[in-house]
Amino acid sequence: MIGFESDNEIAAKFSRERIKSVRNTIHIYYLTIIAPFIGIAWVTWDQTPTRIMAGILVLAVITRFRHWVLPLPEGASENVNPVAARVTGFMVVLLSCSQTMFYLLLAFGSVAFNNGNTAWLQILSLALLAALTQGAALTGIIFASRVIFFCFVLPLVSAVLYIYAGNNLPASVAVIVLTVVSLYLAETSYKMQLRLFKAQFDADAALVGMERTNLELIDARRSAQRQAEFDNLTGVRNRLAFIHDVEAKLDGGQCGLLAVIDLDRFKPINDLYGHHAGDVVLRHVARRLQRVSPTGTIVGRLGGDEFGIFIGGSSCPEELGALVATCADALVQLRKPMRLSNALVSVGGCAGARLLGEDAPDVGRALRDADAALYVAKRENLETTKLFDGAIQEETRRLHAIEAELMESGTIEHMTLAYQPILNLKTGELTSFEALARWNHPTFGEVSPASFIPAAERLGRIGEITLSLLSKALDFAAEWVPPCRLSFNLSAAHICSENAAAEIVNLIKRKNFPPDRLQFEITETAMLVNFDVARRNVELLRSAGCRIALDDFGAGFASLVYLREIKFDKVKIDGSLIRGAREPQGRDMLRGVIKMIEAMKLESVAEYIATVGDRETALELGAEFGQGFYLGRPLDEEGVLALLGQYREPDAPNIHRLADRQIGDLDADAADDAETPCPFSVSGSRP
């Protein structure tokens, strides 16, 4: 009725604001009614219209003046509800119409009974002044302004024109013009004020928006700063912030132990329980490191499942033992079981550490030294802290030199292959040779594959090395008497590259090598790198006719998953199970593994047959094939051809050892067993 129910949010808000302002001017409205009435009633009290109007005013003041003047009750809204708005409109109509009738009756009565008297002019002039003042007092309510104009002003003007028009036509025209202007102003003032209010509203909204944007920018800046300094998952410092914090400690004159911790058994948790479980484990690890570390220790997540800690000290060379012990205590805490939603899991960990003192290198270099010590700890299967020392430094220099050599263009051509025989344990028949990479460097001497293969993977050259060595192996194996097979290892990084299988298949086709005489060995570690890509490559190699063997079965935790998901032809049992079978409990475990492989209708190969006892145990428990130093050491090409020549001799005697090299490097019992002849037949070969 009076502007509250507009669909326009700004107009409704403007109306409410104007109504609030009416509370401050409503007494003026009543004053503009009462004051002229008293002036007229003073001399006309004996007339009936005056007394009726007096009664109406008294009633209006009693019912409405209290509503407008008294403050709102506590908790009440300033907004006027529709009922109150309708009552207000009714009162304005009532008072406007009552005043019109009162003044008109008095004016026309004065004209009728006092011909030639100008008392009517005084009455109408005072009434018009009162009407205009009332309209100004209620401009906040557009409906009230219209009511006052049409119900009060317009009748009075009409009366003036009716009485006075004949005497002064120009004045009458002027009255009409002023009346129209008054109506126009009454109608447009609200809209003009609304536009001004809208402009102010928009300005205020823009200011609020700017303030909100500024706050959002501040929050975003804080969030960005936190993300730049803290790991989102674990809440500890990220790698860059960790390095900066350690640098700040060193710049402040503090020394300490910088350690890099790598988790063990974390990948299997991810595989078996999902990445969410892995995230929970990482958060547990971060909290445990923070909880067990001394005050002032810096804990950071360096990436993946690798964490860094800096344990400060005051006199580090003297406190070295205590600092290393603190790091070891942290590793002990990490090994305690962790509760997931549906399982109880545990992780292990080892650490590589570097002491930082006054002569410490930059933190980035110190982290690389700690990483080198960590590499040694993992290689030696240590679940403790390995301190960086001169030996590790020398080994690191050697590794860097090897990496530099690997980047040279002609290095790959100097790599060769050795071939270790794989035999049928029941018949002693030679079934295949496993090709093993060898690198005899003129400066470094014999470089272990355990050193240069991971280095080649890091440098991105493993694909070139694999294809080059496979090409050499295929050329050599083409001379073998069928059906003796070639078994070739594929590294984790290579089998998980998109084009690996396609490149290998193309090479096999170019060499015109029978794919059924070629077997590729893949470790389960390769599956952990990128399972989907590895599976696609395996399927492509199998579709080309090659055989696939799962290597080092039993060394990890996810082998059963891979046996179910990927079609293999052969499973090579890890040497740790063969060594463990030297004890009764280990025999039971090995028996179970072999039975499981047999139930899946896969061939089994027992690796690390180092003694006659290992061979007899593997044979007794059901392994079909065997490989190891007792059965034959890796041979060069001449040795392979000589061995194949022995198999081609129809009356060849039993071969005690397939390689001329001494077994060596075995424990005393193993060495004694190795002297025992290996009683297998040489009547032929089989696949």
VODRENMI-170033 format. One record per residue (C-alpha): residue number from 1; residue in one letter; x, y, z. Coordinates in steps of 0.1 Angstrom, whole numbers, plus 5000, padded with zeros to 4 digits. Example, Ala and Ser with C-alpha at 12.3 -4.5 7.8 and 13.67 -1.06 7.14 Angstrom:
BEGIN
k|r|u|v|w
1|a|5123|4955|5078
2|s|5137|4989|5071
***
This chain:
BEGIN
k|r|u|v|w
1|m|5000|5000|5000
2|i|5027|5025|5009
3|g|5058|5010|4991
4|f|5067|4981|5014
5|e|5055|4954|4990
6|s|5075|4964|4959
7|d|5093|4936|4940
8|n|5122|4961|4936
9|e|5146|4955|4965
10|i|5160|4990|4963
11|a|5125|5006|4962
12|a|5113|4985|4991
13|k|5144|4994|5011
14|f|5139|5030|5002
15|s|5103|5029|5014
16|r|5113|5014|5047
17|e|5139|5040|5052
18|r|5114|5068|5045
19|i|5089|5052|5069
20|k|5115|5052|5095
21|s|5121|5089|5090
22|v|5083|5095|5093
23|r|5086|5085|5129
24|n|5107|5116|5134
25|t|5082|5139|5116
26|i|5048|5125|5124
27|h|5043|5149|5153
28|i|5047|5177|5128
29|y|5019|5162|5107
30|y|4996|5162|5137
31|l|5007|5197|5146
32|t|4998|5210|5111
33|i|4963|5195|5117
34|i|4958|5208|5153
35|a|4973|5243|5150
36|p|4951|5257|5122
37|f|4921|5239|5137
38|i|4926|5256|5170
39|g|4930|5290|5152
40|i|4896|5285|5135
41|a|4879|5268|5164
42|w|4887|5297|5187
43|v|4861|5318|5169
44|t|4838|5290|5155
45|w|4835|5267|5185
46|d|4797|5271|5185
47|q|4794|5256|5151
48|t|4787|5219|5146
49|p|4815|5211|5120
50|t|4840|5225|5145
51|r|4829|5202|5173
52|i|4827|5172|5150
53|m|4862|5178|5138
54|a|4874|5182|5174
55|g|4861|5148|5182
56|i|4878|5132|5152
57|l|4911|5148|5161
58|v|4909|5137|5197
59|l|4902|5102|5186
60|a|4930|5102|5161
61|v|4955|5116|5185
62|i|4946|5090|5211
63|t|4948|5060|5187
64|r|4978|5069|5166
65|f|5000|5095|5182
66|r|5011|5070|5208
67|h|5020|5045|5181
68|w|5043|5069|5162
69|v|5059|5088|5191
70|l|5068|5061|5217
71|p|5100|5040|5210
72|l|5096|5005|5196
73|p|5095|4976|5221
74|e|5128|4958|5226
75|g|5132|4932|5198
76|a|5105|4947|5176
77|s|5113|4954|5139
78|e|5115|4990|5126
79|n|5097|4978|5094
80|v|5060|4986|5094
81|n|5039|4955|5088
82|p|5011|4955|5062
83|v|4984|4959|5088
84|a|5000|4989|5103
85|a|5005|5003|5068
86|r|4968|4999|5060
87|v|4958|5016|5093
88|t|4981|5045|5085
89|g|4966|5049|5051
90|f|4931|5048|5065
91|m|4939|5075|5091
92|v|4954|5098|5064
93|v|4923|5094|5043
94|l|4900|5100|5073
95|l|4919|5131|5085
96|s|4923|5146|5050
97|c|4886|5141|5042
98|s|4875|5154|5076
99|q|4896|5185|5073
100|t|4883|5191|5038
101|m|4847|5189|5049
102|f|4854|5210|5080
103|y|4871|5239|5061
104|l|4847|5238|5032
105|l|4816|5239|5054
106|l|4830|5268|5074
107|a|4841|5287|5043
108|f|4808|5282|5024
109|g|4789|5290|5056
110|s|4808|5322|5060
111|v|4800|5331|5024
112|a|4764|5322|5027
113|f|4757|5340|5059
114|n|4780|5370|5056
115|n|4777|5382|5020
116|g|4807|5404|5012
117|n|4827|5392|5041
118|t|4862|5378|5034
119|a|4863|5354|5064
120|w|4860|5325|5040
121|l|4892|5336|5023
122|q|4911|5334|5057
123|i|4896|5300|5063
124|l|4906|5285|5029
125|s|4940|5302|5029
126|l|4948|5287|5063
127|a|4934|5253|5051
128|l|4955|5253|5020
129|l|4986|5262|5040
130|a|4978|5233|5063
131|a|4973|5210|5034
132|l|5006|5218|5018
133|t|5025|5215|5051
134|q|5008|5181|5057
135|g|5018|5169|5023
136|a|5054|5179|5029
137|a|5054|5162|5063
138|l|5042|5129|5048
139|t|5063|5129|5016
140|g|5079|5097|5029
141|i|5046|5079|5021
142|i|5038|5084|4985
143|f|5003|5072|4990
144|a|4997|5097|5018
145|s|5010|5125|4996
146|r|4985|5116|4969
147|v|4956|5113|4994
148|i|4964|5148|5009
149|f|4966|5163|4975
150|f|4934|5148|4960
151|c|4913|5147|4992
152|f|4925|5179|5008
153|v|4944|5203|4985
154|l|4923|5198|4953
155|p|4889|5203|4970
156|l|4901|5235|4987
157|v|4916|5248|4954
158|s|4884|5240|4936
159|a|4864|5259|4962
160|v|4887|5289|4959
161|l|4883|5289|4922
162|y|4846|5285|4925
163|i|4843|5315|4949
164|y|4870|5337|4935
165|a|4875|5329|4898
166|g|4850|5355|4886
167|n|4867|5383|4904
168|n|4903|5377|4893
169|l|4908|5354|4863
170|p|4947|5356|4862
171|a|4949|5348|4899
172|s|4927|5318|4893
173|v|4949|5306|4865
174|a|4979|5311|4887
175|v|4962|5290|4914
176|i|4956|5262|4888
177|v|4993|5263|4877
178|l|5005|5262|4913
179|t|4982|5232|4919
180|v|4995|5213|4889
181|v|5031|5220|4899
182|s|5023|5209|4934
183|l|5009|5176|4921
184|y|5039|5172|4898
185|l|5063|5178|4926
186|a|5044|5154|4949
187|e|5046|5127|4922
188|t|5082|5132|4911
189|s|5098|5140|4944
190|y|5095|5104|4955
191|k|5111|5091|4923
192|m|5139|5117|4924
193|q|5146|5108|4960
194|l|5144|5071|4950
195|r|5170|5077|4923
196|l|5193|5095|4948
197|f|5188|5067|4972
198|k|5196|5041|4946
199|a|5227|5060|4936
200|q|5237|5061|4973
201|f|5227|5024|4977
202|d|5248|5014|4947
203|a|5277|5035|4960
204|d|5274|5018|4994
205|a|5271|4984|4978
206|a|5302|4991|4957
207|l|5321|5002|4988
208|v|5309|4971|5006
209|g|5319|4950|4976
210|m|5353|4966|4975
211|e|5358|4959|5012
212|r|5347|4923|5007
213|t|5370|4920|4977
214|n|5398|4934|4998
215|l|5391|4909|5026
216|e|5389|4881|5001
217|l|5423|4892|4986
218|i|5438|4893|5021
219|d|5424|4858|5028
220|a|5436|4846|4994
221|r|5470|4861|5001
222|r|5472|4844|5035
223|s|5459|4811|5020
224|a|5485|4814|4992
225|q|5512|4821|5017
226|r|5502|4791|5038
227|q|5500|4769|5007
228|a|5534|4782|4997
229|e|5548|4773|5031
230|f|5528|4743|5044
231|d|5519|4709|5029
232|n|5482|4708|5023
233|l|5478|4672|5033
234|t|5499|4669|5065
235|g|5501|4705|5077
236|v|5539|4704|5081
237|r|5563|4726|5062
238|n|5567|4719|5025
239|r|5601|4713|5009
240|l|5608|4749|5000
241|a|5597|4763|5034
242|f|5616|4735|5052
243|i|5648|4745|5034
244|h|5642|4782|5043
245|d|5636|4774|5080
246|v|5668|4753|5082
247|e|5687|4781|5065
248|a|5673|4805|5091
249|k|5685|4783|5119
250|l|5719|4780|5105
251|d|5722|4818|5098
252|g|5713|4822|5135
253|g|5743|4803|5145
254|q|5726|4770|5154
255|c|5738|4736|5143
256|g|5719|4704|5141
257|l|5712|4671|5124
258|l|5694|4672|5090
259|a|5676|4638|5083
260|v|5656|4626|5054
261|i|5631|4598|5063
262|d|5616|4575|5037
263|l|5587|4553|5046
264|d|5586|4515|5040
265|r|5555|4495|5033
266|f|5536|4527|5023
267|k|5529|4517|4987
268|p|5511|4484|4997
269|i|5488|4504|5020
270|n|5479|4527|4990
271|d|5473|4497|4968
272|l|5453|4476|4993
273|y|5432|4503|5010
274|g|5432|4532|4986
275|h|5448|4566|4984
276|h|5425|4580|5012
277|a|5441|4555|5036
278|g|5475|4565|5023
279|d|5467|4601|5031
280|v|5456|4592|5066
281|v|5489|4574|5071
282|l|5509|4604|5060
283|r|5490|4626|5084
284|h|5496|4602|5112
285|v|5533|4601|5103
286|a|5535|4639|5103
287|r|5518|4642|5137
288|r|5541|4615|5152
289|l|5572|4633|5140
290|q|5560|4665|5155
291|r|5550|4649|5187
292|v|5582|4630|5194
293|s|5607|4656|5182
294|p|5622|4681|5207
295|t|5609|4717|5208
296|g|5623|4737|5180
297|t|5626|4708|5156
298|i|5616|4715|5120
299|v|5594|4689|5104
300|g|5587|4690|5067
301|r|5572|4668|5039
302|l|5598|4667|5011
303|g|5575|4649|4987
304|g|5555|4616|4984
305|d|5562|4595|5014
306|e|5595|4613|5022
307|f|5598|4636|5052
308|g|5626|4658|5065
309|i|5635|4668|5101
310|f|5661|4692|5115
311|i|5670|4686|5151
312|g|5688|4716|5165
313|g|5717|4715|5190
314|s|5741|4738|5207
315|s|5773|4718|5203
316|c|5766|4693|5175
317|p|5799|4673|5173
318|e|5796|4665|5210
319|e|5759|4659|5207
320|l|5760|4638|5176
321|g|5751|4606|5194
322|a|5721|4622|5211
323|l|5709|4638|5179
324|v|5711|4604|5160
325|a|5693|4587|5189
326|t|5665|4613|5187
327|c|5661|4605|5150
328|a|5661|4568|5157
329|d|5634|4573|5184
330|a|5613|4590|5158
331|l|5617|4560|5135
332|v|5606|4537|5163
333|q|5575|4558|5168
334|l|5567|4555|5131
335|r|5567|4517|5133
336|k|5539|4516|5158
337|p|5505|4504|5143
338|m|5481|4530|5130
339|r|5444|4527|5131
340|l|5425|4532|5099
341|s|5387|4531|5095
342|n|5387|4494|5087
343|a|5422|4481|5094
344|l|5453|4483|5116
345|v|5484|4490|5095
346|s|5520|4498|5102
347|v|5548|4514|5083
348|g|5585|4514|5088
349|g|5612|4538|5077
350|c|5648|4545|5075
351|a|5667|4578|5075
352|g|5697|4593|5060
353|a|5713|4621|5080
354|r|5738|4649|5076
355|l|5754|4669|5105
356|l|5752|4706|5099
357|g|5776|4729|5117
358|e|5795|4761|5110
359|d|5812|4746|5079
360|a|5779|4732|5066
361|p|5772|4733|5029
362|d|5740|4749|5016
363|v|5709|4731|5027
364|g|5701|4719|4992
365|r|5734|4702|4991
366|a|5730|4688|5026
367|l|5696|4673|5016
368|r|5714|4656|4987
369|d|5740|4642|5011
370|a|5712|4630|5034
371|d|5695|4614|5004
372|a|5727|4596|4995
373|a|5729|4582|5031
374|l|5692|4572|5028
375|y|5700|4553|4996
376|v|5726|4533|5014
377|a|5703|4526|5043
378|k|5676|4513|5020
379|r|5701|4493|5000
380|e|5713|4477|5032
381|n|5678|4471|5045
382|l|5685|4492|5076
383|e|5655|4505|5096
384|t|5676|4531|5114
385|t|5696|4563|5107
386|k|5725|4562|5083
387|l|5749|4591|5089
388|f|5766|4606|5058
389|d|5803|4600|5059
390|g|5834|4599|5037
391|a|5826|4565|5022
392|i|5791|4575|5012
393|q|5806|4608|4998
394|e|5830|4588|4977
395|e|5803|4565|4965
396|t|5781|4595|4957
397|r|5810|4610|4936
398|r|5813|4577|4918
399|l|5776|4576|4912
400|h|5777|4612|4898
401|a|5806|4602|4876
402|i|5786|4572|4864
403|e|5757|4594|4856
404|a|5779|4618|4837
405|e|5793|4588|4817
406|l|5758|4576|4809
407|m|5750|4609|4793
408|e|5779|4604|4768
409|s|5766|4593|4734
410|g|5789|4562|4729
411|t|5785|4548|4765
412|i|5757|4523|4756
413|e|5778|4506|4729
414|h|5803|4496|4756
415|m|5777|4477|4777
416|t|5776|4440|4773
417|l|5755|4410|4784
418|a|5760|4380|4806
419|y|5737|4350|4804
420|q|5727|4329|4834
421|p|5712|4295|4827
422|i|5678|4284|4840
423|l|5673|4247|4843
424|n|5645|4222|4848
425|l|5651|4210|4884
426|k|5636|4175|4878
427|t|5654|4166|4846
428|g|5684|4190|4846
429|e|5676|4202|4811
430|l|5687|4237|4801
431|t|5656|4256|4792
432|s|5667|4293|4789
433|f|5692|4319|4797
434|e|5685|4352|4815
435|a|5703|4381|4799
436|l|5720|4403|4825
437|a|5734|4438|4818
438|r|5771|4443|4824
439|w|5792|4475|4821
440|n|5830|4472|4824
441|h|5842|4508|4825
442|p|5879|4515|4818
443|t|5881|4538|4848
444|f|5855|4526|4872
445|g|5859|4490|4865
446|e|5829|4467|4868
447|v|5799|4489|4874
448|s|5770|4470|4891
449|p|5736|4471|4873
450|a|5723|4481|4907
451|s|5741|4514|4902
452|f|5738|4522|4866
453|i|5703|4509|4859
454|p|5686|4533|4885
455|a|5709|4561|4873
456|a|5698|4555|4837
457|e|5662|4555|4848
458|r|5667|4589|4865
459|l|5684|4603|4835
460|g|5658|4590|4811
461|r|5682|4568|4791
462|i|5668|4534|4802
463|g|5648|4530|4771
464|e|5678|4534|4748
465|i|5699|4510|4770
466|t|5671|4484|4770
467|l|5666|4485|4732
468|s|5703|4484|4726
469|l|5710|4454|4749
470|l|5679|4436|4737
471|s|5691|4440|4701
472|k|5724|4424|4710
473|a|5707|4396|4729
474|l|5684|4388|4700
475|d|5713|4387|4676
476|f|5732|4363|4699
477|a|5701|4341|4708
478|a|5693|4336|4672
479|e|5723|4312|4671
480|w|5710|4290|4699
481|v|5695|4257|4692
482|p|5658|4259|4696
483|p|5638|4258|4717
484|c|5662|4273|4743
485|r|5647|4306|4753
486|l|5660|4341|4760
487|s|5648|4357|4791
488|f|5652|4395|4793
489|n|5646|4420|4822
490|l|5625|4451|4816
491|s|5631|4479|4841
492|a|5603|4496|4860
493|a|5607|4529|4843
494|h|5608|4514|4808
495|i|5578|4491|4811
496|c|5558|4521|4824
497|s|5566|4543|4795
498|e|5538|4547|4769
499|n|5557|4534|4738
500|a|5578|4508|4754
501|a|5560|4477|4742
502|a|5555|4491|4707
503|e|5593|4498|4704
504|i|5601|4463|4716
505|v|5577|4446|4692
506|n|5591|4466|4663
507|l|5626|4455|4672
508|i|5616|4419|4674
509|k|5600|4421|4640
510|r|5631|4437|4625
511|k|5653|4410|4639
512|n|5629|4384|4627
513|f|5632|4367|4661
514|p|5606|4341|4670
515|p|5586|4358|4698
516|d|5577|4324|4714
517|r|5614|4320|4723
518|l|5615|4354|4741
519|q|5604|4359|4777
520|f|5603|4393|4795
521|e|5608|4395|4832
522|i|5590|4423|4851
523|t|5592|4430|4888
524|e|5562|4440|4908
525|t|5580|4473|4916
526|a|5574|4482|4880
527|m|5536|4478|4886
528|l|5538|4503|4914
529|v|5551|4530|4892
530|n|5521|4531|4868
531|f|5500|4500|4869
532|d|5477|4509|4840
533|v|5504|4516|4815
534|a|5524|4486|4826
535|r|5494|4463|4821
536|r|5488|4477|4786
537|n|5524|4471|4777
538|v|5523|4436|4790
539|e|5491|4428|4771
540|l|5508|4442|4739
541|l|5539|4420|4744
542|r|5517|4389|4750
543|s|5496|4396|4720
544|a|5528|4397|4699
545|g|5536|4361|4712
546|c|5561|4368|4739
547|r|5560|4352|4773
548|i|5558|4372|4805
549|a|5573|4363|4839
550|l|5567|4380|4872
551|d|5601|4385|4888
552|d|5610|4386|4925
553|f|5577|4372|4936
554|g|5574|4374|4974
555|a|5597|4403|4978
556|g|5568|4428|4980
557|f|5532|4430|4992
558|a|5511|4433|4961
559|s|5521|4403|4940
560|l|5488|4385|4944
561|v|5470|4415|4931
562|y|5492|4415|4900
563|l|5488|4378|4894
564|r|5450|4383|4894
565|e|5450|4414|4872
566|i|5477|4405|4847
567|k|5482|4373|4827
568|f|5516|4359|4834
569|d|5532|4327|4821
570|k|5559|4321|4848
571|v|5566|4333|4883
572|k|5601|4336|4896
573|i|5602|4331|4934
574|d|5623|4357|4952
575|g|5656|4345|4967
576|s|5646|4356|5002
577|l|5620|4328|5002
578|i|5646|4303|4990
579|r|5670|4313|5018
580|g|5642|4313|5043
581|a|5634|4277|5034
582|r|5666|4266|5051
583|e|5645|4269|5083
584|p|5614|4247|5090
585|q|5590|4277|5091
586|g|5605|4291|5058
587|r|5599|4257|5042
588|d|5562|4258|5050
589|m|5560|4293|5035
590|l|5578|4283|5003
591|r|5557|4252|5000
592|g|5525|4274|5002
593|v|5538|4298|4976
594|i|5547|4270|4951
595|k|5514|4253|4956
596|m|5496|4286|4950
597|i|5516|4292|4918
598|e|5508|4256|4907
599|a|5471|4261|4914
600|m|5471|4291|4891
601|k|5486|4269|4864
602|l|5518|4290|4862
603|e|5554|4278|4859
604|s|5576|4284|4889
605|v|5613|4293|4890
606|a|5632|4291|4922
607|e|5659|4319|4923
608|y|5691|4320|4943
609|i|5698|4283|4943
610|a|5732|4287|4959
611|t|5737|4252|4975
612|v|5728|4216|4968
613|g|5704|4219|4998
614|d|5686|4248|4982
615|r|5682|4228|4950
616|e|5669|4197|4968
617|t|5645|4218|4989
618|a|5631|4236|4959
619|l|5627|4203|4940
620|e|5611|4186|4969
621|l|5586|4214|4974
622|g|5575|4214|4938
623|a|5594|4241|4920
624|e|5597|4233|4883
625|f|5628|4254|4873
626|g|5658|4267|4891
627|q|5684|4294|4888
628|g|5714|4303|4909
629|f|5751|4301|4914
630|y|5750|4264|4923
631|l|5733|4256|4890
632|g|5753|4281|4870
633|r|5769|4315|4872
634|p|5763|4342|4845
635|l|5784|4333|4814
636|d|5798|4353|4785
637|e|5789|4345|4750
638|e|5817|4319|4746
639|g|5806|4302|4778
640|v|5770|4301|4766
641|l|5780|4285|4733
642|a|5802|4260|4750
643|l|5774|4250|4774
644|l|5750|4246|4745
645|g|5776|4225|4727
646|q|5778|4202|4757
647|y|5741|4197|4755
648|r|5743|4188|4719
649|e|5767|4160|4726
650|p|5746|4128|4729
651|d|5769|4111|4755
652|a|5778|4141|4775
653|p|5786|4133|4812
654|n|5768|4150|4841
655|i|5779|4186|4845
656|h|5790|4194|4880
657|r|5790|4232|4875
658|l|5779|4251|4844
659|a|5804|4280|4849
660|d|5841|4277|4853
661|r|5842|4306|4878
662|q|5845|4297|4914
663|i|5814|4301|4935
664|g|5830|4323|4962
665|d|5813|4349|4984
666|l|5791|4322|5000
667|d|5791|4312|5036
668|a|5811|4282|5046
669|d|5782|4258|5046
670|a|5771|4270|5012
671|a|5806|4267|4998
672|d|5808|4231|5011
673|d|5775|4223|4995
674|a|5785|4239|4962
675|e|5813|4214|4958
676|t|5787|4186|4956
677|p|5780|4176|4920
678|c|5748|4187|4905
679|p|5732|4155|4893
680|f|5711|4165|4863
681|s|5708|4149|4829
682|v|5722|4165|4797
683|s|5701|4143|4774
684|g|5686|4173|4757
685|s|5668|4206|4762
686|r|5632|4215|4766
687|p|5613|4247|4767
***
